[in-house]
């Protein structure tokens, strides 16, 4: 891979020429490596930093320290932090078990949803970095798998994408709520659901005392799965898949 001119910071210098994508560059035959540094090692180290300390802790300089290389070494592969994040996202998507055999469109979509949730929870920073528009080889493998499972049911291309985005949109929204709750607990020092409810009790008690929310108050008194996010996710996912199946007679 040809060496790139190293910018002075975490973002590349401006260039009026059309930019060649990270993935096109990495797909080119690489020359004999001068070091043991590879895109895989870069991504693995950066993901480890983000998992432990958050995405803001990932910088090109910090990455060089973790890899034990010169500060400019990683710029042979990525032009700055934006491309580094692309590499990180693609790396974690590459760990999804997309080759697992599933029977039919529903089992396939369920498996994709479950695996995407697990990936997001294991790497919470992906909730704000992995979008449908941050295209990479391993990310595109997800809709490719979904589209193939839906192909035999006569849905047109636009409808197929709508079904896919409905399922993945549910996953994203559900996981975002889980990650937000975990972040709140960490910041407030709450270890579980009981401590969370105790911490929120003054505000919640006043709101319920107004008498404006009788249905929600019933939920507070009767719900038994408040601390069961797996059940909540699976139940909501069934509602989504049931709705798709009924609407399109699948």
N, C-alpha and C positions, 0 to 999 in steps of 0.2 A: 504494500500500500504506500503510495507516495506520501512523503511528509507534508504536513500542512504548516503554514506560517502561524506561529503561536501568537495569539493576542496577549495583551498585557493584563487582562482581567478575566472574569468568568464569562464574558460575552464576546462574540467575535467582532472584529472591526467591520465597518460598513463596506460593502462591495456592490458595485453596480451590475456586475455580471450575474447571470442566472445561477442560483446555487444548486449544486449537485447534492442530493439527499444523503444523509448518513448511511442509509441502507444500500444505496447504489455504490457508494465508496467502499463499504465493508464487503460487498459482494465481489469486488474485483480481486483477481489473483494477487496474493500478497507476496512480496519479495522475501528472500531469506531473512528471518527476523534477526535484528541486532540485539534484542533483549528478550526476556521471557514475558514481557508485558503483552497482554492480549485483550481484546474487547471483553471476553468472558471474565478475566481477572478484574478488569476495571469495573464492570457491572457488579460483580459479586462483592467487591470491597465497598462500593458506594451504597449498595442495598443494605449491607451490614451496618453501615453508619446511620442510614436513614431509619432502619428498624430500631436501633438502640437509642438514637438521640433526636430523631425527627429530620425532615427534609432540609430544614434551614442549616443543619450542621454539615451538610454535604457541600463542600467547595472543592475546587480543583487543587488548591494547596493542601487541604486536609487529606484529600484522596492520595496525593503524592506521598505524604507522610505515611499513610497506612500501607501503601504498596512498597514503600522503600525505594522510590525512584526519584529522579530529578523532577522539579516542579513542572517542567514543560513536557515531560515524557508522554502524558496522556493526550496531549494535543495532537499527537500523530494519528489519533483515532477519532476524537471528538473535538469540536471547535470551541466548546465552552459548556456551561452548566445546562443550557437548554438541551443540547444533544446528549449530554450525560444522562439527564432525566429520561430522554427517549430510550437510551440504552438500558437503563434500570427497569423501566416499565416493560420493555420487551423481554428482559431477562426473567422477570417474575411470571409473565404470561407464558413463557416457555416451559414453566414447571407444571402447567395445567395438564391433567391426564386426558387429553382430547382423543387419544387412540382407544380409550376404553370402549368396549362394545355396549351399545344401548339399543333396545328394541323400540323402534318407532319414534315419531317426532316428539311425543310427550316425554318419554324417558330421556331422550337426548336433551331436550330443553331443560328438564329438571336437573339432570346431571351437570349441565353447563352452569345453571344458576347456583347450585350448591357449591361447585368448585370455584366459581367466581367469588362468592361470598367468603369462602375459606381463604382465598388468596388475599382479598381486601382486608380481612381481619388480621391475617398474619403480617401484612404490610400496610398499615393504616394510611400511610402517605399516598398510596395509590388512589384513594378516594378523590383527591383533588388533582391528581396528575394524569390518571388513565381515563381519557375521554374518548368518545367515538371518533374524534377528529385527530387524535394523536396516533397516526397510522404507523404500524410497524409489522414486520413479518409474523411474529407470534400473536400479535393482537388480531390480525386479519384471519388467522387460523380459526378463531372463535366463530365469527359469522359464517365462515366457509363451512364449518361443521354443522351449524344450525341450518343454513340454507340447503345443504345437501339432504338433511333429514326431512325438511319441509317440501322438497322438490316434487315428490310423487303425489302430492295432494292437490295439484291444480291451482295453486295460488299464484297470482301474477307477481312480478318482481317487486312492485311497490308494497303490496300486501305482505309479502314475505318479510321485507325490511320492517314494516310496521309491527308485525308479530315479534320479530327478534328484539326490536327496541322496547316493546312493551315488557317483555320478560327481563331484559337487562336493565331497563329503567326501574323496575320493581327492585331488582337486586341493589342497584346503586342507592336508591332512596332508603331502603331498609338498612343497608350497611352504614350509610352516612349517619343515620340515627344512632346506631350502635356505637360507632366511633365517637360521635359527639358526647354520648352519655359516658363512655369510658374516659374521655378527656376531662369532662366535668368532675367525675369521681377522683381522678388523679389530682386535679388541681385543688379540690376541696379536702382531699385526704379521706374520702369515703371508700370503704373496702367492698361493700356489698349493697344489695337492694334495701335492706333494713336501715343502714346508715344513710343511704341516699334519701329515703322517705323521711327519716328523722330530720335530716338537714333541710329538707324542703317543707317540713310540716308547718312552720309559722305562716308562710305564704299560702299554702294549700288550705289550711284550716280557715283562714279569713275568706278566701274565695268561696269555699263550700258554705260558710256561714251566711253568705248573701242570699242563698236560696235560688240563685240563677242557674245552677247547673245540676239539676236533680238526676239526670241520666248519667252524667259523669260521676256523681257521688255514688250512684248504685254500682258503677264499675269499681270504684275504690273499695267498696265494702264486700263485693261478691267475687271479684276476680281472684283466681288461684294460680295463674301462670304469669304474674307480673315479672318474675325473675327467670323466665324460661325463653330466652331469645331464639333458641333452636325451634321450639314449638311454634312460636309466633311467626318466624320466617317460613317454616314449612306450611303452615296453615294459609298464610297470605299467598304463597306460591301456588298452592292448590287452587285458590280462588282465581288467580290469574290464568292458570292453565285450563281450569274448567270454563272460564269465560271465553277463552280462545276456541276451545273445542266446540262449545255450544254455538258460538257466533258463526263459525265457518263449517259446522257439521263435520268436524274431523274425527 
